[in-house]
């Protein structure tokens, strides 16, 4: 083993997007615009849902929590990506790398649980409409949301502890756009099969179990919707689920390929592509998907903007 282990390895180099050359500036602008739109869009949805009393319902409560989560989820990775695109020195400290990995996975796990809670909410609303108001109370909504955050932040602890105890060799270049478990394990100076197994077990439990629960919920929802006699009724029922299901397929479709696998080797190009999907594109798409497919939310956004605009305009003398 190289004598220069973790005790002397104080920082990593994030290679980010290699070989971008002269398009680096354009890539920075695109990523910056995507980040600004993500922040503004999710913040707008979160504030409108909090301020508009017509949206104080379980479904919108969960959408608001999801938008709030996306603000922090993107903040763990995108600012560092932007800084690395401008800087020649693309370093990150060992502690900073572990913290970025922990918070990214914590918030990602929280999103898995939250999307599952949202599927459960839609299942109750469509399959048990008479009992829905009595079951999905404000108290239960708050408890479910809090449980999603708590469970999410507990999940990656064991993985981070195991990685923090690995010896790392002289080579410190991370072949990824942000710190993550797979590229970190590839830099270790010892066998990481235990880490890979633990990562697989944790990720399979979180991702596959929540995805299975969501799919079972939607299987029952589809069965209930098909029993509705009128086409208008079926369309209305499906419309309340379409946005959530679209987000689920985009988010889970990318993270399943990325994290549920029993191997240390991986394709750098594929991993970078998938990372962009679930760390940049999914949070970017959420405000668009939920606002474009929800007329009630669009009306609430317009009411809020026009109402605040009217208050800000000077009163004529």
N, C-alpha and C positions, 0 to 999 in steps of 0.2 A: 504493500500500500504506500502511496506517496505520503511523505512526512508532512506535507502541507495539507492538513485536514481542515475540518470546520473551524477549529480554534483559531487558525490563521487566515481563514477565508471570511473576510468581513463584508464582502459585497459581491453581487452578481451583475452581469451585463445582459440587459434585455435586448436581444437583437431586433425584436419587433417585426417590421416589414422590410426584409432585406431585398437588395437589388431593385429598389424602386426608382433609384437614380433621379432623373430630371422631373419625374412626376411626384416627387416627395411633397412639393408645395401644394399641388392640387389635392393630394391625398389628405394633407393637413386641413385644407379648407373644407373638403367633403366631410371629414370626421368631425370637425368643429361645428359645422352646420347641423349635422346629425345629432350631436350632443346638445346643442342649443335648442333644437326642435324637441328633443326628448325631454329636456328639463322644462321648457315652457309648456309643452303639451300635457305632460303628466301633472305639473303643478296646477295648470288651469283646471283639469278634471278634478283633482283633489279639492281645490278651493271651492269650485262650483258645487260639488256634492256636499261640502260642509256648510255652505252658505244658503243653498236653496232648500227650503223645507219640503218641497215636493219630491225631492230625491232622498229624503231620510227614510229609506227602505232597505231591507237586507241586501238585495242585489247590488244597489248602488253603494252601500256601505263597503262591501267587499271590493268593488271596482275602485273606490277611493283609497282603500288600504293598498291595493295592488299598485296604483299610481304612485303612492307615497314610497312604497318599497322600491319601485323602479328608479326613483331619484337617487337612492343610496346605492342601489345595485350598479348603476352606471358610474357613480362617483368613485367606486373602488378601482376602476380600470381605465376608463377613457381619459381622464386628465393626465395620467402617466403616459398613455399612448401618445397624446398630443405633444407632451414635453419631449418625448424621445424622438418624435419626427423633426423637431426643431434643433435638438441638441446633438452634438457629436459624442458627448459622454453619456451613454445610455445606462448608467449604473443605478442599482437599487441595493440598499443595505440588506444584510441577511435577515435582520429583524423585520425590516420593512417588507421584504418578500414574503415572509411567513404571515405577517399581518394581512397583506393583500390577499394571499391565498385563503386565509381563514375567513375574512369578511366576504370575499367573493362566494365561497362555498356556503357560508352561513345564510347569506341573502338568497342564493340560488335554491337552497333547501327550503327556506321559508316560502319562496315562490311556489315550489312544488306542493307544499302543504296548503298554501292559500288557494291555488287553482283547484285543489281537491275539495276544499271547503265550499268554493263557489259551485262546483259540480253538485255537491250535496244540497246546496240551496236550490239550484234549478230542479233537482230531482224532487224535492219536497213541494216546490211550487207547482209543478206540472202533474206529478203522480199522486200527490196528496193535498190538493188545493184547499179542501175544507179544514184540514188540520194544520195547514201551513202557518197561519197567523199565530196559532197557539204554541207551535213548536219553535219556529224561527223568530224568537223574541229579540229585542235589542240586547238583553243580557247575554243570550246565547251567541249572538253575532260578535260581541266584544270578547267573550271567552274563546270562541273559535279563532278569531284574529290573533289574540294574545298567545294562544297555544301554538299557532303556526310560527310566530316569531321565536318563542322560547325553544320549541323543538328544533327549529332551523339552526339556532345558534349553539345548540348542544351537539348536533350531529358531527361536525368536522373536528371536534376537539381531539379525539383519539388519533386521527390522521395527522394533524399538525404536530402533536407530541412525538409521534413516531418519526416524522421527517426531521424534526428539530434535533433528534439524537443521532442522525446519520452523519458519518464522516464524508466530507466533500473534498475532492482532489483539486489540483491546481487549475484545471480547466473550469471556468466559471461562466461561460456564455450560455444563457438560457435561450433555446431555439423556439421562442414563442412570443406572442405579443403582450403577454402579462405573466406574472408568476402563477404557476399552477402545479398540481401534484405530479402529473406525468413528466413534464420536462425537468422538474427538480430531481425526481428519482433517477433520471438518466445521467445525472451528474455525480451520483453517489459513488464512493470508492468500495462499496461492499455489496453483497447480494441483497436485493430489495424485494425478493419474492414475498416476504411477509407483508411489506408495505403494499405491494400490488394486490395481495389477497384481501387485506383489510380494506383498501380502497374499493375493491370490487364489491365486497360484502356490504359496506356502508352505502355505496352508490346504488347497488341493486335494490337494497331495502328501501331507500328513499324514492328513487326514480321509478322503478318498476312497480312497487306496491301502490304508490300514489297514482301512477298512470293506469294501472289495472282498475283501481277504484273508480277513477274518472270514466273509463270505458264501460264498466259495468253500469254506472249511473246513467250514462247516455244510451246504453242498450235498453234500459228500462224506460227512459224518457221517450225514445223512438217508438217503443211498443205502445206506450200510452198515447202518444200523439197520433199514431196511425189509427187508433180507435175513435178519434174525433171524427164525426160524420161530415162536417162542413169543411170545404177547402180553405175558407177564410180562417176558421178556427185552427186548423193545422198550421197554416202559414204564420199566424200570430204566435203560436206556441214555439215553433221552430225559430222564429226571429229573436226570441228572448235568449236563445242558446247559441246562435250562430257566432257571435263575437267571441264568446268564451271558448267555444270549440276550436275556432281558428287560431287563437292564441295558444291553446294547449297543443295543437298539432305542430305549430312552428317551434315552440319552445322545447317540448319533449322530443320531437323528431331529431333535433340537433344534439341535445345532451345525452340521449340514449346511445348514439353512435360514438360520442366522445368519451363517456365515463363508464359505461357498462361493458367492460372488456377485460379479459384475463391475460394481458400481455404487457410487457414493458416497452417493446418497440412500437412505433406509431409513425404514420405519415405526417411529415411536418406541414406540407401544403394542405392536406385535408384538415388537420387539426387547427391550423390558422383560419381556414375558411369557416369551419364550424364555430370557432370561437367568435368570429365576427358576427355570425348569425345570432347566437344566443346572448352575446354581451352587448351588441350594438343594434342590430336590426330588430330583434324582438321588442326591446324597450321603446325603440323608435316607432314600431308598428302599433303598439298598444293604444296610444291616443287616437290614431287614425282609425283603427278597427272599431273601437268602442264608440267613437263619436259619429262616424259615418253610418253605422248600422243601428244607431239608437236615436230616434227622432226626439224622444223626451229629453235626452241629454243635450242634444243640439239646441233645443228650445231653451233649456235652462242656461246654457252657455250664452246664448243671445240675450236672454233676460238680464243676466248678471252684467254682461258687458254694457248693454244699453242703459241699465239702471245706474251703474257706476259712472258712465259717461254723462248722463243727465245731471248727476250730483256734482260732477267736476266742472260742468259748463257754467260760466258766469251768469248771474241773474241780471236781466236787463233793467235799467233804471227807468 
